[in-house]
Amino acid sequence: MQQPVKVLVAGHSFVSRLERFIHSNNQSPRINLNLGLDPEQFSVAFYGQGGCTIDRFRSEIFPRLWWTHKPDIVVLELGTIDLDFQNVDIDDLGCDYINFIQHMHRSFFVPKIVVNQVLWRQPQGSKVTNFRDRALEFNRYVGSLVNMLPYALFWDHLRIWKADNLFLHDGVHLNDAGNYRLYRSIRGGILAVNGI
């Protein structure tokens, strides 16, 4: 019997909050830690670190996670923290992110990578006044480069991006309805990249 595909969903606090959401709703037949995926085909693990930047994830966190999980698919939820600093250049950040994604594939031999779209923040949750514009520009730039990589997929969280009632009062984190949409979106990204 073939081993299940090992999936690692990793990134900033959205991931740890999603995992908590799943734990608190696991009585529902629609919600489980394996994202509703067949456990004979997929095995899903989560790692979320509040305040995690792309650079910190690349240099400190991912090497340790790789040794622990040796994933076949990595789903990245990163970039939001970085974009909330006005002095961060979007093109430079995008290049750093793409270089890291290529490094994951070439040096750590991660076969498939899902790069999730950066979600916007509501004004009260951002240090910069133009966060949504910065996120749009970053997503366009990174998405165009990621989709040129045969082993990677840029994944849009369309059902979250287009709604403004999915956030907590902090304007940053998702409420339960938002987390359920994130759950479904990440699941969709895994199924899509597995077909590459």
N, C-alpha and C positions, 0 to 999 in steps of 0.2 A: 504494500500500500504506500502511495506517495505521501510525503510529509506535507502538511498545510503550508501555504505561503505565509511567511512571517512578515507582518506589517508593523511598522513603528510610526505612530502618530506623535509628532514632537514639535515643540515650539514654546511660545510664551504662555501667559496665564489662561488664554482661551482653551488650551488643551487640558490643563489641570482642572479648570472649572467645568469643562465638558465631561471629564471623567467623574467628577463629583455629581454632576447632574445625572449621569448614567447610574451611578450607585444609588442615588436617592429615588430613582424611577425604575429600578430593575424588576419591580413586580409587573410592569407592563410587558405584555408579550412582544411589543414592538421595539423595546429598548433593552439592549444588553451590551456588555463590555466588548463583545465581538462585532459590534455594529450591525447586528442582524445578519451577519454573513455566516455561511455554512462552516462550522468548526472543523469539518473534515477537509475544507479547502483553504481556509484562512485562520490565522491566529493573530489577533490584534493586541498590541501593547501601547501604552500611553506614557509620555513624559512631557510635563509642562512645567516651566519655570517662570514665575512672575517676573516681569521686567527684562526678559531675555532679549538681547539684541542679536543680530545676525553674527557679528564678530564674536561675541561671547559663546554663542552656540557652536560656531565653527571651531574655535580654539580650545574651549574648556569642556563643553558638554558632549558634543557628538562623538569624539573619539572614545570616550568612556561608554556611551550608549552602544556604539558599534560593537565593542568587545562583549558587552552584556547580551545584546540581542541578535547580532549578525542578521539584520533584516534583509528580506528580498525586495520589499517596497518601503520607502520612507515617504511619509506625508508631512510636509513642512508648513507650519503656521507661524511665519516670522515676518518681520519688516515693520510692523505697526509701531513698536517702541522707537525704532530708528527714525521714522518719519516725523515723530513729534518734536524733533529738534530742528529749528529753522536753519541752523548752520550745516546740516547734513545735506550734501549735494545728491540729488536723486540719481543722476547718471553714475556717479562714483559708487553709490550704494548698490545700484543695480548691477554694475560690473562686479563688485565684490561678491554679491549674491550668486551671480552666474558662475564666477570662478569657483566658489565653494561647491555649488551643485556639480560642476564638472569634476572637482576634486573628490567628492563623495563617490562618484561613479568610477573614476580612474584609479584612485588610491585605496579606497575602501571597498571597491567592487560591488557597490549597491546597484543591482540590476535595473531598478525602476524607481523613479522619484516623481512625486506629485508636489507641485509648488502651488500652494493655495493663494488666491487673491488676497491682498491686504484689504481688510474691511475699514470703512471710514469710522470716524468718531463723531459724536455729537459735539457741538461747540463747547459745552461746559466740561467735556472730558479731554480737551486738547490744549496743549500749551501754545500751539500755533493757530492763527486765525484761518489759515487756508488748508487745513488738514485734508479735507475731502479732495481738493484739487491736487494736492501732493500725492495722495493715494491713487487717484486716477492716472496721473502721469507715471508713477512708479509701476502700476499694474500694466499699463500699455507697454512700457519699456521692457520690463522683465518678461511679460507674456510673449512678446514678439521674439525674444531671444530663447526662452525656454522651449517654445514650440519648434525651434530649429534643431533641438537635441532629440535624437531618435529614442532615447530611453527616458525622457521626461515629459511631463504634461503640466501645463498651466491650467489650474482649475478655478473657474469662476463660481463664487458663492452668490449666484444671481438672486435667489429667493431671500437672501439676507441683505444684499447691497441695496435692493430697491425698496426696502421697508425701513421706516424710521421708528416703529413701535416695538422693536425687538431688543432694546437696550435697557439696562438698569438706569437708575437715576444718576449714576456717576457719568453717564454718557460714553463709557468705554466698553464695559462688559455686557454680555448678552443675558437677557432674562431667560426664563424657561422655554418660552416659545422660540426665542433666538437660538438657544442651545439645541433644541430639537431640530431646527432647520440646519444648524451646523452639523449635527449628527448625520442627518440624511445626506447633506452635501459631501461630507468627507467619505461616507460610504460610497456615494456615486463616483467620486474621484478614484477610489481604490479599484472599483469594478472597471472603470474606463482605462486606467493605466495598465491593469492586468491584461487587457486585450491588445496592448501594443506589442 
